[in-house]
Amino acid sequence: MIETERLLIRPWTAQDVPYYQAMSTDVGYTCFSPPGIFLVKDEAEALQKVNMRIKLFEEHLIGKFLIFEKSSGAFVGTCGGDFFDFNGKKEIELGYRMMLSQWGKGFATESAAALINYLLKDVKASSVFGFALHQNRQSLKILEKIGMNYQQEFTWVGLPHKLYRVGNG
């Protein structure tokens, strides 16, 4: 469990299927994702996706964790690290997605800063990358605000992104 001033951030459990189902159809959560990537047909398929997230955390101590607002208990979104291939090397990517109702409250910045700290100090990642589409200006601002440095243009899922990095690696 990671705690910030306003947020509780924790790994997934099998009881979190309703949160997965909610995020899979939330326009704010999915708007900068490849179409249908989070969509599930039913509870059983959502449980499979949740179990994949549980396994990733158990094996590597990373994943996209659930975020809850402390004061209300509201589900805010997810934030965390995941593996991606960059120039033939397995790297860690920071990602965050917020439910539309939670946009504009600073939760993405707050959770992303906490996860950078977790990934560098607790997981002992030598560096962490972040990337976003050019159109996702708010996400690009967040990457800069949490201390990531612009590296280069980067193609991900066939689309141009801006790539950022923090760390010593």
Residue frames as qw, qx, qy, qz and C-alpha x, y, z in Angstrom:
[[0.000, 0.889, 0.457, 0.000, 0.00, 0.00, 0.00],
 [0.382, 0.146, 0.011, 0.912, 1.29, 3.44, -0.97],
 [0.123, -0.826, -0.511, 0.203, -0.20, 6.46, 0.72],
 [0.296, 0.343, 0.073, 0.889, -0.01, 10.10, -0.34],
 [0.105, 0.023, 0.341, -0.934, -1.61, 13.17, 1.17],
 [0.590, 0.148, 0.083, -0.790, -4.96, 12.48, -0.51],
 [0.779, 0.254, -0.425, -0.385, -4.68, 8.98, -1.99],
 [0.689, -0.299, 0.656, -0.074, -4.42, 5.30, -1.14],
 [0.583, 0.536, -0.518, -0.325, -2.71, 3.24, -3.85],
 [0.617, -0.299, 0.708, -0.168, -2.74, -0.54, -3.67],
 [0.040, 0.177, -0.896, -0.405, -2.30, -3.72, -5.75],
 [0.650, -0.061, -0.375, -0.659, -5.30, -5.52, -7.21],
 [0.351, -0.084, 0.877, -0.317, -7.23, -8.31, -5.45],
 [0.010, 0.243, 0.907, 0.345, -9.77, -10.76, -6.87],
 [0.023, 0.674, 0.651, -0.349, -12.53, -8.66, -5.26],
 [0.048, -0.550, 0.093, 0.829, -11.67, -5.70, -7.51],
 [0.313, 0.309, 0.777, 0.451, -13.52, -6.96, -10.59],
 [0.126, 0.858, 0.491, -0.084, -16.18, -4.19, -10.31],
 [0.159, -0.804, 0.177, 0.544, -13.43, -1.55, -10.52],
 [0.319, -0.161, 0.714, 0.602, -12.02, -3.17, -13.65],
 [0.244, 0.571, 0.750, 0.228, -15.47, -3.28, -15.23],
 [0.001, 0.912, 0.266, -0.312, -16.07, 0.39, -14.39],
 [0.201, -0.670, 0.379, 0.605, -12.77, 1.57, -15.84],
 [0.425, 0.061, 0.777, 0.460, -13.15, -0.55, -18.98],
 [0.204, 0.674, 0.630, 0.327, -16.09, 1.57, -20.16],
 [0.188, -0.844, -0.190, 0.465, -15.16, 4.97, -18.71],
 [0.559, 0.778, 0.122, 0.258, -14.45, 7.45, -21.50],
 [0.121, -0.930, 0.331, -0.103, -11.89, 9.35, -19.43],
 [0.706, -0.436, 0.550, 0.093, -10.02, 6.20, -18.51],
 [0.757, 0.162, 0.574, 0.267, -9.88, 4.80, -22.05],
 [0.415, 0.878, 0.124, -0.205, -9.74, 7.86, -24.30],
 [0.166, 0.815, -0.528, -0.168, -5.98, 7.74, -24.99],
 [0.559, -0.236, 0.795, 0.020, -5.84, 3.93, -25.37],
 [0.149, 0.087, -0.812, -0.558, -6.04, 1.70, -28.41],
 [0.649, -0.122, -0.107, -0.744, -9.77, 1.07, -28.98],
 [0.903, -0.151, -0.261, -0.307, -11.15, -1.81, -26.93],
 [0.442, 0.407, -0.714, 0.358, -7.91, -2.65, -25.10],
 [0.136, -0.171, 0.713, -0.666, -9.60, -2.59, -21.67],
 [0.684, -0.039, -0.112, -0.719, -13.08, -3.70, -22.76],
 [0.098, -0.086, 0.981, -0.147, -14.41, -6.95, -21.27],
 [0.414, -0.241, -0.669, -0.568, -17.55, -8.93, -22.16],
 [0.716, -0.537, -0.347, -0.280, -18.45, -10.05, -18.67],
 [0.547, -0.761, 0.294, -0.188, -17.36, -10.52, -15.07],
 [0.939, -0.122, 0.239, 0.215, -15.37, -13.67, -15.88],
 [0.655, 0.549, 0.036, 0.518, -13.28, -11.86, -18.49],
 [0.120, -0.879, 0.187, -0.423, -12.75, -8.96, -16.09],
 [0.794, -0.548, 0.263, -0.024, -11.53, -11.44, -13.46],
 [0.884, 0.204, 0.124, 0.402, -9.00, -12.82, -15.96],
 [0.331, 0.755, -0.079, 0.560, -7.63, -9.29, -16.53],
 [0.466, -0.793, 0.229, -0.318, -7.50, -8.66, -12.77],
 [0.930, -0.280, 0.199, 0.128, -5.70, -11.98, -12.21],
 [0.721, 0.470, -0.008, 0.509, -3.07, -10.99, -14.80],
 [0.001, -0.821, 0.188, -0.540, -2.47, -7.80, -12.82],
 [0.751, -0.601, 0.217, -0.165, -2.24, -9.73, -9.54],
 [0.948, 0.034, 0.111, 0.296, 0.30, -12.14, -11.07],
 [0.478, 0.679, -0.107, 0.547, 2.45, -9.30, -12.44],
 [0.300, -0.801, 0.275, -0.439, 2.63, -7.76, -8.96],
 [0.894, -0.392, 0.212, -0.045, 3.39, -11.10, -7.27],
 [0.896, 0.196, 0.105, 0.385, 6.21, -11.86, -9.70],
 [0.530, 0.399, 0.024, 0.748, 7.77, -8.39, -10.18],
 [0.263, -0.556, -0.430, 0.661, 6.27, -6.02, -7.56],
 [0.055, 0.200, -0.220, -0.953, 4.98, -3.79, -10.36],
 [0.101, 0.514, 0.825, 0.211, 1.70, -3.20, -12.12],
 [0.149, -0.423, -0.170, -0.877, -0.97, -0.57, -12.54],
 [0.157, -0.226, -0.794, 0.543, -2.28, -0.18, -8.98],
 [0.157, -0.747, -0.596, -0.251, -5.73, 0.96, -7.95],
 [0.161, 0.157, -0.249, 0.942, -6.06, 4.52, -6.65],
 [0.290, -0.703, -0.646, -0.069, -8.68, 5.62, -4.12],
 [0.036, -0.644, 0.129, -0.754, -9.35, 9.04, -2.67],
 [0.270, -0.030, -0.779, 0.565, -8.83, 8.85, 1.10],
 [0.233, 0.041, 0.345, -0.908, -11.56, 11.28, 2.10],
 [0.689, 0.149, -0.032, -0.708, -14.40, 9.74, 0.07],
 [0.634, -0.094, 0.767, -0.009, -13.15, 6.24, -0.75],
 [0.680, 0.644, 0.047, -0.347, -13.94, 6.95, -4.42],
 [0.795, 0.064, 0.435, 0.418, -12.19, 4.90, -7.10],
 [0.027, 0.818, -0.176, -0.547, -9.95, 7.39, -8.92],
 [0.684, 0.634, -0.320, -0.166, -8.12, 5.26, -11.51],
 [0.950, -0.146, 0.067, 0.269, -4.85, 3.37, -11.82],
 [0.166, 0.903, -0.392, 0.061, -1.19, 4.21, -11.77],
 [0.804, -0.415, 0.412, 0.109, 1.98, 2.17, -11.81],
 [0.009, 0.621, -0.682, -0.387, 4.70, 0.50, -13.75],
 [0.917, 0.244, 0.293, -0.119, 4.68, -2.12, -16.45],
 [0.540, -0.294, 0.575, 0.539, 7.28, -3.64, -18.71],
 [0.631, 0.742, 0.101, -0.200, 7.71, -2.53, -22.31],
 [0.795, 0.050, 0.297, 0.526, 10.33, -3.21, -24.96],
 [0.145, 0.966, -0.077, -0.201, 12.50, -0.23, -25.90],
 [0.346, 0.751, -0.556, -0.080, 15.25, -0.78, -28.45],
 [0.758, 0.159, -0.632, 0.017, 15.36, -4.49, -27.64],
 [0.233, 0.145, -0.723, 0.634, 15.64, -3.98, -23.88],
 [0.406, -0.622, -0.664, -0.087, 12.99, -4.61, -21.23],
 [0.100, 0.247, -0.261, 0.928, 12.27, -1.30, -19.49],
 [0.080, -0.538, -0.748, 0.381, 9.69, -0.05, -17.00],
 [0.024, -0.429, -0.349, -0.832, 7.02, 2.36, -18.15],
 [0.071, 0.284, 0.579, -0.761, 5.05, 4.57, -15.78],
 [0.157, -0.370, -0.637, -0.658, 1.40, 4.81, -16.69],
 [0.108, 0.293, 0.607, -0.731, -1.63, 6.47, -15.15],
 [0.193, -0.356, -0.632, -0.660, -5.26, 6.66, -16.15],
 [0.140, 0.135, 0.561, -0.805, -8.01, 8.44, -14.28],
 [0.155, 0.597, 0.787, 0.013, -11.77, 8.01, -14.36],
 [0.152, 0.572, 0.316, 0.741, -13.36, 10.99, -16.15],
 [0.429, -0.827, -0.303, -0.200, -15.08, 12.14, -12.92],
 [0.701, -0.584, -0.017, 0.409, -11.61, 12.47, -11.32],
 [0.577, 0.425, 0.147, 0.681, -9.93, 14.58, -14.01],
 [0.071, 0.745, 0.028, 0.662, -8.58, 18.00, -13.07],
 [0.661, -0.732, -0.058, -0.155, -8.05, 17.24, -9.37],
 [0.036, 0.782, -0.601, 0.161, -4.28, 16.64, -9.49],
 [0.875, -0.260, 0.373, -0.165, -4.62, 12.94, -8.69],
 [0.887, 0.421, -0.059, 0.181, -2.61, 11.81, -11.73],
 [0.280, 0.743, -0.418, 0.441, 0.35, 14.00, -10.72],
 [0.515, -0.587, 0.469, -0.414, 0.12, 12.97, -7.06],
 [0.951, -0.072, 0.287, -0.092, -0.08, 9.24, -7.79],
 [0.782, 0.558, -0.151, 0.234, 2.57, 9.34, -10.55],
 [0.052, 0.765, -0.493, 0.410, 5.08, 11.07, -8.24],
 [0.697, -0.424, 0.490, -0.307, 4.45, 8.42, -5.56],
 [0.967, 0.181, 0.178, -0.003, 4.90, 5.60, -8.06],
 [0.526, 0.718, -0.356, 0.283, 8.15, 7.03, -9.44],
 [0.269, -0.658, 0.582, -0.395, 9.48, 6.99, -5.88],
 [0.870, -0.142, 0.408, -0.237, 8.23, 3.40, -5.37],
 [0.898, 0.435, -0.010, 0.064, 9.69, 2.13, -8.65],
 [0.405, 0.723, -0.429, 0.359, 13.10, 3.73, -8.16],
 [0.224, -0.584, 0.613, -0.482, 13.51, 3.07, -4.42],
 [0.742, -0.169, 0.531, -0.373, 11.49, -0.06, -3.59],
 [0.921, 0.357, 0.150, -0.046, 11.58, -1.95, -6.89],
 [0.496, -0.569, 0.425, 0.500, 15.12, -0.60, -7.48],
 [0.664, 0.647, 0.310, 0.211, 14.52, 0.21, -11.15],
 [0.529, -0.186, 0.136, 0.817, 17.54, 1.99, -12.61],
 [0.107, 0.114, -0.188, -0.970, 15.25, 4.20, -14.67],
 [0.342, 0.529, 0.734, -0.253, 11.56, 4.64, -15.43],
 [0.088, 0.086, 0.507, 0.853, 10.12, 5.80, -18.73],
 [0.319, 0.585, 0.562, -0.491, 6.88, 7.59, -19.48],
 [0.114, 0.002, 0.574, 0.811, 5.31, 8.40, -22.80],
 [0.339, 0.598, 0.547, -0.477, 2.20, 10.01, -24.18],
 [0.456, 0.597, 0.517, 0.410, 0.64, 10.98, -27.46],
 [0.244, 0.149, 0.053, 0.957, 1.38, 14.52, -28.65],
 [0.324, -0.534, -0.402, -0.670, -2.35, 15.31, -28.31],
 [0.670, -0.582, -0.453, 0.084, -2.37, 14.30, -24.65],
 [0.215, 0.684, -0.236, 0.656, -0.92, 17.61, -23.47],
 [0.597, -0.673, 0.166, -0.404, -2.04, 17.17, -19.88],
 [0.971, -0.193, 0.038, 0.137, -0.19, 13.86, -19.56],
 [0.660, 0.453, -0.137, 0.583, 2.94, 15.38, -21.08],
 [0.145, -0.758, 0.211, -0.599, 2.75, 18.18, -18.48],
 [0.835, -0.507, 0.111, -0.184, 2.47, 15.60, -15.71],
 [0.922, 0.106, -0.078, 0.364, 5.58, 13.74, -16.91],
 [0.375, 0.575, -0.197, 0.700, 7.55, 16.98, -16.77],
 [0.428, -0.712, 0.112, -0.545, 6.04, 18.07, -13.45],
 [0.903, -0.417, 0.091, -0.053, 7.14, 14.83, -11.73],
 [0.354, -0.746, 0.506, 0.249, 10.74, 15.30, -12.88],
 [0.807, 0.195, 0.491, 0.263, 10.94, 13.20, -16.02],
 [0.080, -0.625, 0.371, 0.682, 13.19, 14.44, -18.82],
 [0.745, 0.586, 0.021, -0.318, 12.26, 14.45, -22.49],
 [0.627, -0.294, 0.631, 0.348, 14.30, 11.91, -24.47],
 [0.039, -0.166, 0.700, 0.694, 12.97, 11.62, -28.01],
 [0.699, 0.151, -0.160, -0.680, 10.10, 10.98, -30.35],
 [0.233, -0.146, 0.954, -0.123, 8.92, 7.39, -30.00],
 [0.588, -0.006, -0.484, -0.648, 6.49, 5.19, -31.92],
 [0.228, -0.015, 0.888, -0.400, 4.17, 3.08, -29.78],
 [0.463, 0.439, 0.750, -0.174, 1.29, 1.01, -31.19],
 [0.449, 0.456, 0.541, 0.546, 1.98, 2.68, -34.53],
 [0.018, -0.940, -0.266, -0.211, 1.45, 6.22, -33.23],
 [0.424, 0.478, -0.310, 0.704, 3.96, 9.01, -32.46],
 [0.602, -0.741, -0.286, 0.081, 4.56, 9.62, -28.76],
 [0.105, 0.799, -0.418, 0.419, 6.95, 11.74, -26.73],
 [0.854, -0.166, -0.441, 0.219, 9.26, 9.63, -24.55],
 [0.212, -0.817, 0.319, -0.431, 10.48, 10.77, -21.12],
 [0.805, -0.035, -0.529, 0.267, 12.79, 9.17, -18.54],
 [0.348, -0.805, 0.316, -0.363, 13.89, 9.56, -14.94],
 [0.935, -0.314, 0.146, 0.076, 16.62, 7.66, -13.11],
 [0.268, -0.746, 0.537, 0.287, 20.27, 6.74, -13.48],
 [0.738, 0.039, 0.651, 0.173, 20.04, 3.85, -15.95]]
